[in-house]
Amino acid sequence: MAMDYRDRIIELRKESGLSQAQLAKKLNISQSAVAKWETKRTEPTAAAIISLSKIFNKTTDYILGLEDEWGNVSNNNIK
């Protein structure tokens, strides 16, 4: 099963040892916004995805689950 943005944000946040509140502070947003992304109640904005990619040093496509950690494109997400 391919990972999506929710899975990637949770994975990267935990790997970095960050709480939702700590990640939110780095993004200058509320902790509840991060929680909503992680529960798929809302989606991050394009600006937030770009910021996440800079914080975690990953591509935006990786954050979105469109490619794996080696840059291989996933065809599972094409509809």
mmCIF file of the N, C-alpha and C atoms, coordinates in Angstrom:
data_MODEL
# 
_entry.id   MODEL 
# 
loop_
_atom_site.group_PDB 
_atom_site.id 
_atom_site.type_symbol 
_atom_site.label_atom_id 
_atom_site.label_alt_id 
_atom_site.label_comp_id 
_atom_site.label_asym_id 
_atom_site.label_entity_id 
_atom_site.label_seq_id 
_atom_site.pdbx_PDB_ins_code 
_atom_site.Cartn_x 
_atom_site.Cartn_y 
_atom_site.Cartn_z 
_atom_site.occupancy 
_atom_site.B_iso_or_equiv 
_atom_site.pdbx_formal_charge 
_atom_site.auth_seq_id 
_atom_site.auth_comp_id 
_atom_site.auth_asym_id 
_atom_site.auth_atom_id 
_atom_site.pdbx_PDB_model_num 
ATOM 1   N N  . MET A 1 1  ? 0.843  -1.186 0.000   1.00 0.00 ? 1  MET A N  1 
ATOM 2   C CA . MET A 1 1  ? 0.000  0.000  0.000   1.00 0.00 ? 1  MET A CA 1 
ATOM 3   C C  . MET A 1 1  ? 0.885  1.245  0.000   1.00 0.00 ? 1  MET A C  1 
ATOM 4   N N  . ALA A 1 2  ? 0.609  2.152  -0.897  1.00 0.00 ? 2  ALA A N  1 
ATOM 5   C CA . ALA A 1 2  ? 1.397  3.373  -1.017  1.00 0.00 ? 2  ALA A CA 1 
ATOM 6   C C  . ALA A 1 2  ? 1.078  4.322  0.135   1.00 0.00 ? 2  ALA A C  1 
ATOM 7   N N  . MET A 1 3  ? 2.104  5.055  0.525   1.00 0.00 ? 3  MET A N  1 
ATOM 8   C CA . MET A 1 3  ? 1.914  6.051  1.574   1.00 0.00 ? 3  MET A CA 1 
ATOM 9   C C  . MET A 1 3  ? 1.348  7.325  0.960   1.00 0.00 ? 3  MET A C  1 
ATOM 10  N N  . ASP A 1 4  ? 0.543  8.036  1.727   1.00 0.00 ? 4  ASP A N  1 
ATOM 11  C CA . ASP A 1 4  ? 0.039  9.324  1.270   1.00 0.00 ? 4  ASP A CA 1 
ATOM 12  C C  . ASP A 1 4  ? 0.605  10.420 2.177   1.00 0.00 ? 4  ASP A C  1 
ATOM 13  N N  . TYR A 1 5  ? 0.175  11.654 1.952   1.00 0.00 ? 5  TYR A N  1 
ATOM 14  C CA . TYR A 1 5  ? 0.730  12.769 2.720   1.00 0.00 ? 5  TYR A CA 1 
ATOM 15  C C  . TYR A 1 5  ? 0.577  12.570 4.216   1.00 0.00 ? 5  TYR A C  1 
ATOM 16  N N  . ARG A 1 6  ? -0.550 12.024 4.648   1.00 0.00 ? 6  ARG A N  1 
ATOM 17  C CA . ARG A 1 6  ? -0.791 11.809 6.074   1.00 0.00 ? 6  ARG A CA 1 
ATOM 18  C C  . ARG A 1 6  ? 0.275  10.895 6.665   1.00 0.00 ? 6  ARG A C  1 
ATOM 19  N N  . ASP A 1 7  ? 0.491  9.764  6.013   1.00 0.00 ? 7  ASP A N  1 
ATOM 20  C CA . ASP A 1 7  ? 1.485  8.807  6.493   1.00 0.00 ? 7  ASP A CA 1 
ATOM 21  C C  . ASP A 1 7  ? 2.880  9.415  6.508   1.00 0.00 ? 7  ASP A C  1 
ATOM 22  N N  . ARG A 1 8  ? 3.197  10.156 5.453   1.00 0.00 ? 8  ARG A N  1 
ATOM 23  C CA . ARG A 1 8  ? 4.534  10.746 5.355   1.00 0.00 ? 8  ARG A CA 1 
ATOM 24  C C  . ARG A 1 8  ? 4.765  11.800 6.429   1.00 0.00 ? 8  ARG A C  1 
ATOM 25  N N  . ILE A 1 9  ? 3.782  12.641 6.684   1.00 0.00 ? 9  ILE A N  1 
ATOM 26  C CA . ILE A 1 9  ? 3.948  13.674 7.709   1.00 0.00 ? 9  ILE A CA 1 
ATOM 27  C C  . ILE A 1 9  ? 4.153  13.029 9.071   1.00 0.00 ? 9  ILE A C  1 
ATOM 28  N N  . ILE A 1 10 ? 3.345  12.038 9.386   1.00 0.00 ? 10 ILE A N  1 
ATOM 29  C CA . ILE A 1 10 ? 3.484  11.345 10.674  1.00 0.00 ? 10 ILE A CA 1 
ATOM 30  C C  . ILE A 1 10 ? 4.862  10.697 10.767  1.00 0.00 ? 10 ILE A C  1 
ATOM 31  N N  . GLU A 1 11 ? 5.256  9.965  9.724   1.00 0.00 ? 11 GLU A N  1 
ATOM 32  C CA . GLU A 1 11 ? 6.537  9.268  9.708   1.00 0.00 ? 11 GLU A CA 1 
ATOM 33  C C  . GLU A 1 11 ? 7.708  10.244 9.888   1.00 0.00 ? 11 GLU A C  1 
ATOM 34  N N  . LEU A 1 12 ? 7.724  11.293 9.094   1.00 0.00 ? 12 LEU A N  1 
ATOM 35  C CA . LEU A 1 12 ? 8.828  12.248 9.151   1.00 0.00 ? 12 LEU A CA 1 
ATOM 36  C C  . LEU A 1 12 ? 8.858  13.008 10.477  1.00 0.00 ? 12 LEU A C  1 
ATOM 37  N N  . ARG A 1 13 ? 7.683  13.365 10.972  1.00 0.00 ? 13 ARG A N  1 
ATOM 38  C CA . ARG A 1 13 ? 7.626  14.078 12.255  1.00 0.00 ? 13 ARG A CA 1 
ATOM 39  C C  . ARG A 1 13 ? 8.192  13.204 13.366  1.00 0.00 ? 13 ARG A C  1 
ATOM 40  N N  . LYS A 1 14 ? 7.768  11.939 13.418  1.00 0.00 ? 14 LYS A N  1 
ATOM 41  C CA . LYS A 1 14 ? 8.235  11.035 14.470  1.00 0.00 ? 14 LYS A CA 1 
ATOM 42  C C  . LYS A 1 14 ? 9.721  10.717 14.326  1.00 0.00 ? 14 LYS A C  1 
ATOM 43  N N  . GLU A 1 15 ? 10.181 10.495 13.079  1.00 0.00 ? 15 GLU A N  1 
ATOM 44  C CA . GLU A 1 15 ? 11.601 10.234 12.843  1.00 0.00 ? 15 GLU A CA 1 
ATOM 45  C C  . GLU A 1 15 ? 12.464 11.408 13.300  1.00 0.00 ? 15 GLU A C  1 
ATOM 46  N N  . SER A 1 16 ? 11.923 12.605 13.201  1.00 0.00 ? 16 SER A N  1 
ATOM 47  C CA . SER A 1 16 ? 12.642 13.810 13.609  1.00 0.00 ? 16 SER A CA 1 
ATOM 48  C C  . SER A 1 16 ? 12.512 14.087 15.096  1.00 0.00 ? 16 SER A C  1 
ATOM 49  N N  . GLY A 1 17 ? 11.716 13.269 15.789  1.00 0.00 ? 17 GLY A N  1 
ATOM 50  C CA . GLY A 1 17 ? 11.535 13.454 17.222  1.00 0.00 ? 17 GLY A CA 1 
ATOM 51  C C  . GLY A 1 17 ? 10.716 14.677 17.579  1.00 0.00 ? 17 GLY A C  1 
ATOM 52  N N  . LEU A 1 18 ? 9.840  15.078 16.668  1.00 0.00 ? 18 LEU A N  1 
ATOM 53  C CA . LEU A 1 18 ? 9.024  16.269 16.893  1.00 0.00 ? 18 LEU A CA 1 
ATOM 54  C C  . LEU A 1 18 ? 7.608  15.894 17.310  1.00 0.00 ? 18 LEU A C  1 
ATOM 55  N N  . SER A 1 19 ? 7.063  16.648 18.234  1.00 0.00 ? 19 SER A N  1 
ATOM 56  C CA . SER A 1 19 ? 5.645  16.519 18.563  1.00 0.00 ? 19 SER A CA 1 
ATOM 57  C C  . SER A 1 19 ? 4.861  17.321 17.527  1.00 0.00 ? 19 SER A C  1 
ATOM 58  N N  . GLN A 1 20 ? 3.559  17.139 17.520  1.00 0.00 ? 20 GLN A N  1 
ATOM 59  C CA . GLN A 1 20 ? 2.723  17.955 16.633  1.00 0.00 ? 20 GLN A CA 1 
ATOM 60  C C  . GLN A 1 20 ? 2.913  19.435 16.951  1.00 0.00 ? 20 GLN A C  1 
ATOM 61  N N  . ALA A 1 21 ? 2.985  19.761 18.226  1.00 0.00 ? 21 ALA A N  1 
ATOM 62  C CA . ALA A 1 21 ? 3.137  21.164 18.629  1.00 0.00 ? 21 ALA A CA 1 
ATOM 63  C C  . ALA A 1 21 ? 4.475  21.732 18.166  1.00 0.00 ? 21 ALA A C  1 
ATOM 64  N N  . GLN A 1 22 ? 5.542  20.939 18.249  1.00 0.00 ? 22 GLN A N  1 
ATOM 65  C CA . GLN A 1 22 ? 6.859  21.409 17.821  1.00 0.00 ? 22 GLN A CA 1 
ATOM 66  C C  . GLN A 1 22 ? 6.896  21.630 16.306  1.00 0.00 ? 22 GLN A C  1 
ATOM 67  N N  . LEU A 1 23 ? 6.293  20.702 15.557  1.00 0.00 ? 23 LEU A N  1 
ATOM 68  C CA . LEU A 1 23 ? 6.240  20.873 14.102  1.00 0.00 ? 23 LEU A CA 1 
ATOM 69  C C  . LEU A 1 23 ? 5.402  22.096 13.757  1.00 0.00 ? 23 LEU A C  1 
ATOM 70  N N  . ALA A 1 24 ? 4.285  22.256 14.431  1.00 0.00 ? 24 ALA A N  1 
ATOM 71  C CA . ALA A 1 24 ? 3.417  23.413 14.182  1.00 0.00 ? 24 ALA A CA 1 
ATOM 72  C C  . ALA A 1 24 ? 4.176  24.717 14.421  1.00 0.00 ? 24 ALA A C  1 
ATOM 73  N N  . LYS A 1 25 ? 4.976  24.754 15.469  1.00 0.00 ? 25 LYS A N  1 
ATOM 74  C CA . LYS A 1 25 ? 5.740  25.968 15.769  1.00 0.00 ? 25 LYS A CA 1 
ATOM 75  C C  . LYS A 1 25 ? 6.727  26.265 14.652  1.00 0.00 ? 25 LYS A C  1 
ATOM 76  N N  . LYS A 1 26 ? 7.393  25.245 14.125  1.00 0.00 ? 26 LYS A N  1 
ATOM 77  C CA . LYS A 1 26 ? 8.328  25.439 13.016  1.00 0.00 ? 26 LYS A CA 1 
ATOM 78  C C  . LYS A 1 26 ? 7.609  25.966 11.771  1.00 0.00 ? 26 LYS A C  1 
ATOM 79  N N  . LEU A 1 27 ? 6.357  25.559 11.595  1.00 0.00 ? 27 LEU A N  1 
ATOM 80  C CA . LEU A 1 27 ? 5.562  25.970 10.434  1.00 0.00 ? 27 LEU A CA 1 
ATOM 81  C C  . LEU A 1 27 ? 4.791  27.263 10.676  1.00 0.00 ? 27 LEU A C  1 
ATOM 82  N N  . ASN A 1 28 ? 4.810  27.735 11.916  1.00 0.00 ? 28 ASN A N  1 
ATOM 83  C CA . ASN A 1 28 ? 4.066  28.939 12.309  1.00 0.00 ? 28 ASN A CA 1 
ATOM 84  C C  . ASN A 1 28 ? 2.559  28.762 12.090  1.00 0.00 ? 28 ASN A C  1 
ATOM 85  N N  . ILE A 1 29 ? 2.079  27.586 12.498  1.00 0.00 ? 29 ILE A N  1 
ATOM 86  C CA . ILE A 1 29 ? 0.649  27.261 12.429  1.00 0.00 ? 29 ILE A CA 1 
ATOM 87  C C  . ILE A 1 29 ? 0.239  26.662 13.766  1.00 0.00 ? 29 ILE A C  1 
ATOM 88  N N  . SER A 1 30 ? -1.021 26.340 13.919  1.00 0.00 ? 30 SER A N  1 
ATOM 89  C CA . SER A 1 30 ? -1.500 25.753 15.172  1.00 0.00 ? 30 SER A CA 1 
ATOM 90  C C  . SER A 1 30 ? -1.243 24.247 15.206  1.00 0.00 ? 30 SER A C  1 
ATOM 91  N N  . GLN A 1 31 ? -1.144 23.719 16.410  1.00 0.00 ? 31 GLN A N  1 
ATOM 92  C CA . GLN A 1 31 ? -0.984 22.275 16.588  1.00 0.00 ? 31 GLN A CA 1 
ATOM 93  C C  . GLN A 1 31 ? -2.195 21.548 16.034  1.00 0.00 ? 31 GLN A C  1 
ATOM 94  N N  . SER A 1 32 ? -3.368 22.155 16.150  1.00 0.00 ? 32 SER A N  1 
ATOM 95  C CA . SER A 1 32 ? -4.575 21.505 15.656  1.00 0.00 ? 32 SER A CA 1 
ATOM 96  C C  . SER A 1 32 ? -4.553 21.370 14.132  1.00 0.00 ? 32 SER A C  1 
ATOM 97  N N  . ALA A 1 33 ? -3.884 22.279 13.435  1.00 0.00 ? 33 ALA A N  1 
ATOM 98  C CA . ALA A 1 33 ? -3.766 22.158 11.978  1.00 0.00 ? 33 ALA A CA 1 
ATOM 99  C C  . ALA A 1 33 ? -2.963 20.913 11.614  1.00 0.00 ? 33 ALA A C  1 
ATOM 100 N N  . VAL A 1 34 ? -1.867 20.673 12.319  1.00 0.00 ? 34 VAL A N  1 
ATOM 101 C CA . VAL A 1 34 ? -1.057 19.470 12.084  1.00 0.00 ? 34 VAL A CA 1 
ATOM 102 C C  . VAL A 1 34 ? -1.888 18.231 12.411  1.00 0.00 ? 34 VAL A C  1 
ATOM 103 N N  . ALA A 1 35 ? -2.608 18.269 13.525  1.00 0.00 ? 35 ALA A N  1 
ATOM 104 C CA . ALA A 1 35 ? -3.458 17.136 13.909  1.00 0.00 ? 35 ALA A CA 1 
ATOM 105 C C  . ALA A 1 35 ? -4.508 16.846 12.835  1.00 0.00 ? 35 ALA A C  1 
ATOM 106 N N  . LYS A 1 36 ? -5.070 17.885 12.255  1.00 0.00 ? 36 LYS A N  1 
ATOM 107 C CA . LYS A 1 36 ? -6.082 17.695 11.206  1.00 0.00 ? 36 LYS A CA 1 
ATOM 108 C C  . LYS A 1 36 ? -5.476 17.069 9.954   1.00 0.00 ? 36 LYS A C  1 
ATOM 109 N N  . TRP A 1 37 ? -4.230 17.427 9.620   1.00 0.00 ? 37 TRP A N  1 
ATOM 110 C CA . TRP A 1 37 ? -3.564 16.779 8.482   1.00 0.00 ? 37 TRP A CA 1 
ATOM 111 C C  . TRP A 1 37 ? -3.377 15.298 8.769   1.00 0.00 ? 37 TRP A C  1 
ATOM 112 N N  . GLU A 1 38 ? -2.936 15.013 9.995   1.00 0.00 ? 38 GLU A N  1 
ATOM 113 C CA . GLU A 1 38 ? -2.609 13.642 10.361  1.00 0.00 ? 38 GLU A CA 1 
ATOM 114 C C  . GLU A 1 38 ? -3.840 12.752 10.501  1.00 0.00 ? 38 GLU A C  1 
ATOM 115 N N  . THR A 1 39 ? -4.996 13.343 10.622  1.00 0.00 ? 39 THR A N  1 
ATOM 116 C CA . THR A 1 39 ? -6.238 12.568 10.681  1.00 0.00 ? 39 THR A CA 1 
ATOM 117 C C  . THR A 1 39 ? -7.043 12.711 9.384   1.00 0.00 ? 39 THR A C  1 
ATOM 118 N N  . LYS A 1 40 ? -6.445 13.379 8.397   1.00 0.00 ? 40 LYS A N  1 
ATOM 119 C CA . LYS A 1 40 ? -7.048 13.607 7.079   1.00 0.00 ? 40 LYS A CA 1 
ATOM 120 C C  . LYS A 1 40 ? -8.358 14.390 7.129   1.00 0.00 ? 40 LYS A C  1 
ATOM 121 N N  . ARG A 1 41 ? -8.515 15.229 8.154   1.00 0.00 ? 41 ARG A N  1 
ATOM 122 C CA . ARG A 1 41 ? -9.697 16.093 8.192   1.00 0.00 ? 41 ARG A CA 1 
ATOM 123 C C  . ARG A 1 41 ? -9.506 17.300 7.290   1.00 0.00 ? 41 ARG A C  1 
ATOM 124 N N  . THR A 1 42 ? -8.245 17.701 7.099   1.00 0.00 ? 42 THR A N  1 
ATOM 125 C CA . THR A 1 42 ? -7.907 18.757 6.134   1.00 0.00 ? 42 THR A CA 1 
ATOM 126 C C  . THR A 1 42 ? -6.611 18.364 5.440   1.00 0.00 ? 42 THR A C  1 
ATOM 127 N N  . GLU A 1 43 ? -6.304 19.073 4.370   1.00 0.00 ? 43 GLU A N  1 
ATOM 128 C CA . GLU A 1 43 ? -5.064 18.843 3.635   1.00 0.00 ? 43 GLU A CA 1 
ATOM 129 C C  . GLU A 1 43 ? -4.154 20.057 3.804   1.00 0.00 ? 43 GLU A C  1 
ATOM 130 N N  . PRO A 1 44 ? -2.848 19.815 3.848   1.00 0.00 ? 44 PRO A N  1 
ATOM 131 C CA . PRO A 1 44 ? -1.924 20.951 3.942   1.00 0.00 ? 44 PRO A CA 1 
ATOM 132 C C  . PRO A 1 44 ? -1.967 21.788 2.668   1.00 0.00 ? 44 PRO A C  1 
ATOM 133 N N  . THR A 1 45 ? -1.740 23.074 2.813   1.00 0.00 ? 45 THR A N  1 
ATOM 134 C CA . THR A 1 45 ? -1.673 23.967 1.660   1.00 0.00 ? 45 THR A CA 1 
ATOM 135 C C  . THR A 1 45 ? -0.377 23.700 0.896   1.00 0.00 ? 45 THR A C  1 
ATOM 136 N N  . ALA A 1 46 ? -0.303 24.221 -0.315  1.00 0.00 ? 46 ALA A N  1 
ATOM 137 C CA . ALA A 1 46 ? 0.924  24.094 -1.106  1.00 0.00 ? 46 ALA A CA 1 
ATOM 138 C C  . ALA A 1 46 ? 2.101  24.721 -0.352  1.00 0.00 ? 46 ALA A C  1 
ATOM 139 N N  . ALA A 1 47 ? 1.870  25.870 0.256   1.00 0.00 ? 47 ALA A N  1 
ATOM 140 C CA . ALA A 1 47 ? 2.938  26.539 1.013   1.00 0.00 ? 47 ALA A CA 1 
ATOM 141 C C  . ALA A 1 47 ? 3.400  25.672 2.184   1.00 0.00 ? 47 ALA A C  1 
ATOM 142 N N  . ALA A 1 48 ? 2.467  25.010 2.855   1.00 0.00 ? 48 ALA A N  1 
ATOM 143 C CA . ALA A 1 48 ? 2.828  24.147 3.978   1.00 0.00 ? 48 ALA A CA 1 
ATOM 144 C C  . ALA A 1 48 ? 3.635  22.938 3.501   1.00 0.00 ? 48 ALA A C  1 
ATOM 145 N N  . ILE A 1 49 ? 3.260  22.393 2.349   1.00 0.00 ? 49 ILE A N  1 
ATOM 146 C CA . ILE A 1 49 ? 3.996  21.245 1.802   1.00 0.00 ? 49 ILE A CA 1 
ATOM 147 C C  . ILE A 1 49 ? 5.428  21.648 1.459   1.00 0.00 ? 49 ILE A C  1 
ATOM 148 N N  . ILE A 1 50 ? 5.589  22.827 0.896   1.00 0.00 ? 50 ILE A N  1 
ATOM 149 C CA . ILE A 1 50 ? 6.933  23.331 0.586   1.00 0.00 ? 50 ILE A CA 1 
ATOM 150 C C  . ILE A 1 50 ? 7.732  23.506 1.876   1.00 0.00 ? 50 ILE A C  1 
ATOM 151 N N  . SER A 1 51 ? 7.112  24.065 2.897   1.00 0.00 ? 51 SER A N  1 
ATOM 152 C CA . SER A 1 51 ? 7.789  24.240 4.181   1.00 0.00 ? 51 SER A CA 1 
ATOM 153 C C  . SER A 1 51 ? 8.160  22.897 4.802   1.00 0.00 ? 51 SER A C  1 
ATOM 154 N N  . LEU A 1 52 ? 7.250  21.928 4.720   1.00 0.00 ? 52 LEU A N  1 
ATOM 155 C CA . LEU A 1 52 ? 7.546  20.586 5.237   1.00 0.00 ? 52 LEU A CA 1 
ATOM 156 C C  . LEU A 1 52 ? 8.737  19.978 4.511   1.00 0.00 ? 52 LEU A C  1 
ATOM 157 N N  . SER A 1 53 ? 8.805  20.172 3.198   1.00 0.00 ? 53 SER A N  1 
ATOM 158 C CA . SER A 1 53 ? 9.916  19.604 2.437   1.00 0.00 ? 53 SER A CA 1 
ATOM 159 C C  . SER A 1 53 ? 11.247 20.219 2.861   1.00 0.00 ? 53 SER A C  1 
ATOM 160 N N  . LYS A 1 54 ? 11.228 21.490 3.201   1.00 0.00 ? 54 LYS A N  1 
ATOM 161 C CA . LYS A 1 54 ? 12.451 22.153 3.670   1.00 0.00 ? 54 LYS A CA 1 
ATOM 162 C C  . LYS A 1 54 ? 12.816 21.695 5.070   1.00 0.00 ? 54 LYS A C  1 
ATOM 163 N N  . ILE A 1 55 ? 11.840 21.576 5.951   1.00 0.00 ? 55 ILE A N  1 
ATOM 164 C CA . ILE A 1 55 ? 12.096 21.140 7.323   1.00 0.00 ? 55 ILE A CA 1 
ATOM 165 C C  . ILE A 1 55 ? 12.676 19.726 7.347   1.00 0.00 ? 55 ILE A C  1 
ATOM 166 N N  . PHE A 1 56 ? 12.086 18.833 6.541   1.00 0.00 ? 56 PHE A N  1 
ATOM 167 C CA . PHE A 1 56 ? 12.492 17.433 6.562   1.00 0.00 ? 56 PHE A CA 1 
ATOM 168 C C  . PHE A 1 56 ? 13.517 17.082 5.494   1.00 0.00 ? 56 PHE A C  1 
ATOM 169 N N  . ASN A 1 57 ? 13.901 18.059 4.668   1.00 0.00 ? 57 ASN A N  1 
ATOM 170 C CA . ASN A 1 57 ? 14.871 17.845 3.598   1.00 0.00 ? 57 ASN A CA 1 
ATOM 171 C C  . ASN A 1 57 ? 14.437 16.715 2.664   1.00 0.00 ? 57 ASN A C  1 
ATOM 172 N N  . LYS A 1 58 ? 13.184 16.772 2.255   1.00 0.00 ? 58 LYS A N  1 
ATOM 173 C CA . LYS A 1 58 ? 12.585 15.800 1.334   1.00 0.00 ? 58 LYS A CA 1 
ATOM 174 C C  . LYS A 1 58 ? 11.907 16.567 0.213   1.00 0.00 ? 58 LYS A C  1 
ATOM 175 N N  . THR A 1 59 ? 11.677 15.911 -0.917  1.00 0.00 ? 59 THR A N  1 
ATOM 176 C CA . THR A 1 59 ? 10.979 16.578 -2.017  1.00 0.00 ? 59 THR A CA 1 
ATOM 177 C C  . THR A 1 59 ? 9.489  16.713 -1.688  1.00 0.00 ? 59 THR A C  1 
ATOM 178 N N  . THR A 1 60 ? 8.850  17.647 -2.343  1.00 0.00 ? 60 THR A N  1 
ATOM 179 C CA . THR A 1 60 ? 7.403  17.783 -2.154  1.00 0.00 ? 60 THR A CA 1 
ATOM 180 C C  . THR A 1 60 ? 6.691  16.530 -2.650  1.00 0.00 ? 60 THR A C  1 
ATOM 181 N N  . ASP A 1 61 ? 7.186  15.926 -3.717  1.00 0.00 ? 61 ASP A N  1 
ATOM 182 C CA . ASP A 1 61 ? 6.576  14.685 -4.207  1.00 0.00 ? 61 ASP A CA 1 
ATOM 183 C C  . ASP A 1 61 ? 6.678  13.576 -3.173  1.00 0.00 ? 61 ASP A C  1 
ATOM 184 N N  . TYR A 1 62 ? 7.788  13.529 -2.439  1.00 0.00 ? 62 TYR A N  1 
ATOM 185 C CA . TYR A 1 62 ? 7.925  12.525 -1.378  1.00 0.00 ? 62 TYR A CA 1 
ATOM 186 C C  . TYR A 1 62 ? 6.894  12.803 -0.276  1.00 0.00 ? 62 TYR A C  1 
ATOM 187 N N  . ILE A 1 63 ? 6.785  14.050 0.136   1.00 0.00 ? 63 ILE A N  1 
ATOM 188 C CA . ILE A 1 63 ? 5.819  14.426 1.179   1.00 0.00 ? 63 ILE A CA 1 
ATOM 189 C C  . ILE A 1 63 ? 4.406  14.012 0.763   1.00 0.00 ? 63 ILE A C  1 
ATOM 190 N N  . LEU A 1 64 ? 4.080  14.205 -0.506  1.00 0.00 ? 64 LEU A N  1 
ATOM 191 C CA . LEU A 1 64 ? 2.744  13.895 -1.010  1.00 0.00 ? 64 LEU A CA 1 
ATOM 192 C C  . LEU A 1 64 ? 2.531  12.408 -1.282  1.00 0.00 ? 64 LEU A C  1 
ATOM 193 N N  . GLY A 1 65 ? 3.585  11.616 -1.167  1.00 0.00 ? 65 GLY A N  1 
ATOM 194 C CA . GLY A 1 65 ? 3.464  10.184 -1.415  1.00 0.00 ? 65 GLY A CA 1 
ATOM 195 C C  . GLY A 1 65 ? 3.507  9.824  -2.891  1.00 0.00 ? 65 GLY A C  1 
ATOM 196 N N  . LEU A 1 66 ? 3.983  10.746 -3.730  1.00 0.00 ? 66 LEU A N  1 
ATOM 197 C CA . LEU A 1 66 ? 4.042  10.506 -5.170  1.00 0.00 ? 66 LEU A CA 1 
ATOM 198 C C  . LEU A 1 66 ? 5.323  9.799  -5.590  1.00 0.00 ? 66 LEU A C  1 
ATOM 199 N N  . GLU A 1 67 ? 6.337  9.816  -4.721  1.00 0.00 ? 67 GLU A N  1 
ATOM 200 C CA . GLU A 1 67 ? 7.572  9.102  -5.005  1.00 0.00 ? 67 GLU A CA 1 
ATOM 201 C C  . GLU A 1 67 ? 8.107  8.501  -3.714  1.00 0.00 ? 67 GLU A C  1 
ATOM 202 N N  . ASP A 1 68 ? 8.975  7.485  -3.866  1.00 0.00 ? 68 ASP A N  1 
ATOM 203 C CA . ASP A 1 68 ? 9.566  6.865  -2.690  1.00 0.00 ? 68 ASP A CA 1 
ATOM 204 C C  . ASP A 1 68 ? 10.849 7.595  -2.310  1.00 0.00 ? 68 ASP A C  1 
ATOM 205 N N  . GLU A 1 69 ? 11.536 7.087  -1.295  1.00 0.00 ? 69 GLU A N  1 
ATOM 206 C CA . GLU A 1 69 ? 12.721 7.774  -0.794  1.00 0.00 ? 69 GLU A CA 1 
ATOM 207 C C  . GLU A 1 69 ? 13.874 7.809  -1.791  1.00 0.00 ? 69 GLU A C  1 
ATOM 208 N N  . TRP A 1 70 ? 13.813 6.989  -2.843  1.00 0.00 ? 70 TRP A N  1 
ATOM 209 C CA . TRP A 1 70 ? 14.846 6.969  -3.870  1.00 0.00 ? 70 TRP A CA 1 
ATOM 210 C C  . TRP A 1 70 ? 14.445 7.763  -5.098  1.00 0.00 ? 70 TRP A C  1 
ATOM 211 N N  . GLY A 1 71 ? 13.293 8.403  -5.067  1.00 0.00 ? 71 GLY A N  1 
ATOM 212 C CA . GLY A 1 71 ? 12.840 9.216  -6.181  1.00 0.00 ? 71 GLY A CA 1 
ATOM 213 C C  . GLY A 1 71 ? 12.064 8.455  -7.237  1.00 0.00 ? 71 GLY A C  1 
ATOM 214 N N  . ASN A 1 72 ? 11.744 7.188  -6.955  1.00 0.00 ? 72 ASN A N  1 
ATOM 215 C CA . ASN A 1 72 ? 10.945 6.409  -7.899  1.00 0.00 ? 72 ASN A CA 1 
ATOM 216 C C  . ASN A 1 72 ? 9.496  6.861  -7.829  1.00 0.00 ? 72 ASN A C  1 
ATOM 217 N N  . VAL A 1 73 ? 8.915  7.157  -8.962  1.00 0.00 ? 73 VAL A N  1 
ATOM 218 C CA . VAL A 1 73 ? 7.545  7.636  -9.031  1.00 0.00 ? 73 VAL A CA 1 
ATOM 219 C C  . VAL A 1 73 ? 6.586  6.472  -8.820  1.00 0.00 ? 73 VAL A C  1 
ATOM 220 N N  . SER A 1 74 ? 5.587  6.700  -7.983  1.00 0.00 ? 74 SER A N  1 
ATOM 221 C CA . SER A 1 74 ? 4.567  5.696  -7.717  1.00 0.00 ? 74 SER A CA 1 
ATOM 222 C C  . SER A 1 74 ? 3.405  5.866  -8.677  1.00 0.00 ? 74 SER A C  1 
ATOM 223 N N  . ASN A 1 75 ? 3.068  4.830  -9.397  1.00 0.00 ? 75 ASN A N  1 
ATOM 224 C CA . ASN A 1 75 ? 1.919  4.879  -10.304 1.00 0.00 ? 75 ASN A CA 1 
ATOM 225 C C  . ASN A 1 75 ? 0.608  4.587  -9.577  1.00 0.00 ? 75 ASN A C  1 
ATOM 226 N N  . ASN A 1 76 ? 0.698  4.207  -8.306  1.00 0.00 ? 76 ASN A N  1 
ATOM 227 C CA . ASN A 1 76 ? -0.503 3.889  -7.521  1.00 0.00 ? 76 ASN A CA 1 
ATOM 228 C C  . ASN A 1 76 ? -1.384 5.103  -7.297  1.00 0.00 ? 76 ASN A C  1 
ATOM 229 N N  . ASN A 1 77 ? -0.795 6.297  -7.368  1.00 0.00 ? 77 ASN A N  1 
ATOM 230 C CA . ASN A 1 77 ? -1.542 7.509  -7.056  1.00 0.00 ? 77 ASN A CA 1 
ATOM 231 C C  . ASN A 1 77 ? -2.121 8.187  -8.285  1.00 0.00 ? 77 ASN A C  1 
ATOM 232 N N  . ILE A 1 78 ? -1.864 7.633  -9.470  1.00 0.00 ? 78 ILE A N  1 
ATOM 233 C CA . ILE A 1 78 ? -2.385 8.227  -10.701 1.00 0.00 ? 78 ILE A CA 1 
ATOM 234 C C  . ILE A 1 78 ? -3.818 7.755  -10.916 1.00 0.00 ? 78 ILE A C  1 
ATOM 235 N N  . LYS A 1 79 ? -4.715 8.697  -11.104 1.00 0.00 ? 79 LYS A N  1 
ATOM 236 C CA . LYS A 1 79 ? -6.131 8.348  -11.286 1.00 0.00 ? 79 LYS A CA 1 
ATOM 237 C C  . LYS A 1 79 ? -6.632 8.908  -12.588 1.00 0.00 ? 79 LYS A C  1 
# 
